[in-house]
């Protein structure tokens, strides 16, 4: 371990310099006098890089690295950029907003309820209001369910509050009353799907050997430098790329990954019935799910397969304009079906 | 003057160039605004408004058509040249055109103010809870590697490797920093603007180096640039001791500890911090929502400014009423409802040498327009009076 800590970066630095890169020399002369309490010294790498609450995204899920929970996105809902106080930020049909916030244990349920009452122009709740709130299951615990309508009747707020000693989790939905009513079932499904993202600790978390694969490259495909997370990447011409990635376990979930792919291809997420109806290919002894996401010729498209293996999931994806992809579907299938295990 | 030079001067000072520049400014503004939804505000700003040339639009026309177009920096520079040459130098000087001359001078001042803001302003934010006091502000999109020396009372001295050196340590390049009189030298490499640090093997197939069982996994930069979490590899060369390798990451929970020649250092990658020559204490933060919504109607911070010379001075900071002091301007930027009774107020702090220049340039332009229109009015009155008199005489 010590050898690894010492030699690897040194070797990297030397090799990088030897590869033709430049080395900028900086002489820092000025020291700033400061007075700050000492931070924790000698923290291990596992302690330093343990994902903070807001960074513990599911492996293979969103690459924004920001969402604290894994979940299934209801059909018709879409993810929005994170904003302060919204660790998961979603939108549902009818301009309904839904978000999840995780806070340190900073306040009481009554204080939260009073704040929401204030926001909706309602009179402050009394202390007994909390006891009257119904309970719903959330993240393995029991959350208080709040259902409020604004004083002027234009807004409805639904919130689930899970107040634990270590943190407070809020699922909020807001919008016009009718639109919120239409999303209640989806909200329930969303809440039920919420689960803790796997916490990454030191080590790779598995003793399973990493599988290796072989394949037959179609004649016109050209291997290029793989990007991060890729096993291999090919340039197919016309700005079409094909690449393989391998993730542990289910890679964050079939539905989540397909929803993300749909987002890339500019399409609405597929529902479970649509996913069920997708074509299956026999690849590497598994029933691989074939996901063609193609549009008009000029529009971006994505074609991929998900191959569930014993300990990992292998993904092969091809992206580019839909028109260019359509002409390469046969070659893609030939490539995928040529995959074989090497270990 | 040689004919060729005269022709170039005529083009640069000409009205057609001004019209063309304004047309392309409209195009850049239009495409840059649309691009914000695809590439984020900061990237769109860099690409469309601070560049010499850009390739646009983001969404190719008919799926394939994209053009190289003049960027904001080129357009504004040429416009400044055009105004100086055509609107000031070559303008026929007379009292009747004095107002136009003054107006053009005001526009040039405005363009120069924009350039000074772009090149020399430092901006960031300071976030405070009620009762807290801060004397430094944190950049939005710049980073630094801070090396703090541990003394008897905690971190007592700090050296900083600046953003430029950190970013230079990307690809196959490295940056090596030494610190005056310290038994420590750092070599930075493999800088990634947005990354996560993962246990080696969790992402099979990554080509990153592994240090102490962890690797840097490069991610696509976030559309909202302030959410990026940069990382880099670092090697500490210690006087009389072996080298020590590590990873620095903005998202790290603890700094990296290095010991060299009986001294202890904590090293961290963080957002760049700018010191203030005074400190700001948040006394009270108040806000109000529009009824029935989460939209703030107004919010303001009552602060005390401590400059060490006397009693702290109270100041209210709210929309359009910033705190101005010693060349720094602090605007009420945003607040965060932490869900508790304590609210977190964030002030945007800008050190801009040209802070008041736009105001002055507007005053100059207004004066120019007034002079021009008054001159025109007087001439019209004189002419009309003469016409009437001539008619009466006949």
Interface residues (C-beta under 8 A of the other chain):
Chain A: X1 X4 X5 X6 X7 X8 X9 X10 X12 X13 X16 X17 X19 X20 X21 X22 X23 X24 X25 X26 X27 X28 X29 X30 X31 X32 X33 X34 X35 X36 X37 X38 X39 X40 X41 X42 X43 X44 X45 X46 X47 X48 X49 X50 X51 X52 X55 X59 X63 X64 X65 X66 X81 X82 X84 X85 X101 X103 X106 X107 X111 X112 X115 X118 X119 X120 X121 X150 X151 X152 X154 X155 X168 X170 X174 X200 X201 X202 X203 X204 X205 X206 X210 X226 X228 X229 X230 X231 X232 X244 X245 X246 X247 X248 X297 X298 X299 X312 X321 X323
Chain B: X60 X62 X63 X64 X147 X148 X150 X153 X154 X155 X156 X157 X158 X159 X160 X161 X162 X165 X168 X169 X171 X172 X173 X174 X175 X176 X177 X178 X179 X180 X187 X189 X190 X196 X197 X198 X199 X200 X201 X202 X203 X204 X205 X206 X207 X208 X209 X210 X211 X212 X213 X214 X217 X218 X219 X220 X222 X223 X224 X227 X229 X233 X234 X235 X242 X243 X244 X245 X246 X247 X249 X251 X252 X253 X254 X255 X256 X257 X264 X266 X275 X289 X291 X292 X293 X294 X334 X336 X337 X338 X339 X340 X341 X342
